[in-house]
Amino acid sequence: MSILDNKKVIIIGDRDGIPGPAIEECVKTVESAEVVFSSTECFV
């Protein structure tokens, strides 16, 4: 059981940290989680 089971997920990655697509790949390992938005932003 995961805390992401049956959840909708919004991902905001950081350009100088962990990018959104990398986090999205980790979330995809939970079959019942749904990524509804994924983006990589630059926080300056």
Order of alpha helices (4+ residues) and beta strands (2+ residues): beta-alpha-beta
